[in-house]
């Protein structure tokens, strides 16, 4: 059984740690607290609400988050390689 910690000034999640959060509609999502804001784990944006409760991630959730981060990194690396290749092709056309 997961133990949820109600959010208060005295019971915030550790700063910088990815935790499972729950909003007022009981929707659960992983977030990372930085100061007074809560961000998506990849730091792409912060949410416009303060979660009502939080708990540490389970081992399975940690593995799922790692897999998501690795997949995103792979996709970004491929996009970078594609962009580099497009630039090289463009330069090669210009020089001929």
N, C-alpha and C positions, 0 to 999 in steps of 0.2 A: 504494500500500500504506500502510495506516494504521500509525503507530508508536505502540505502547502504552507507557506509562511505568509501571513497577511502583511501587505506592504504598509510600512509606517516609517517615520523619520528614524526610528530606532531599529528597524529590521529591513534595511535595504540589502539587496544582494551585493556581494563583493564587487568592487569596481573593476571593470575589465574582464570579468569572468562571464562566459556564456551560460545562461540559466534558462530554464523553462519558465515562462510567465503565463498568467491567465488574466484576461481582461474582464470587464463587468458582465460580458455575455458568456463567460466561461470558455471563450475561445483561447486555445493554447498556442503559443509560438515561442521560439527561442529568440532571446534578445540579450544584448550586452549593455550594461550600465556604464556610462562615462559621465561622471559628474552628476548632474540632475537629469540627464537625458538617457533614453533607451534606444539603442541602435539595433539594426539587423546585424547578425554576426559578421557579415562581410563589410560592415561599416558604410554600406551604400546610402543609407538614409536613416534618420531617426523616426520614431513613431510619434504621433501627435496626441498621445495619451500616456498616463502613468498606469502601469499594470496594477491590478488589485492584489495579486499574490504571486509568489515565485517559489521555485524549489531547485535544488541542484539537478543536473542532468543525470539520467541513469547511464550505465555503461553502454547500453544499446543506443541511446540517444547521442552519446558522445561519438560513437562509431559512425552514426548516420550523418552527423555534422561534419566529421572529418571527410567522409565520402563526398558530401556536397561541395566542400571547399576544394578538394582535390579535382573534382569534375570541373568546377568553375575555372580553376587555374589551368587545367588542360585546354579548355575551350579558349581562354584568353591567349595562351601561348600559340595555339593554332591560328587564331585570328591575327596575331602579330606576324607569324611566319607568312601568312597569306598576303598581308600588307607589304611586307618586305619584298616578296616575290613580285607583286604587282609593280612596285617602284622599280625594281631591277628590269622588268620587261619594258616598262615605259622608257627608261633610260636607254635600253638597247635599241628600241625603235627610233628614238631621237638621234642616236649616233649613226644610224645607217642611212 
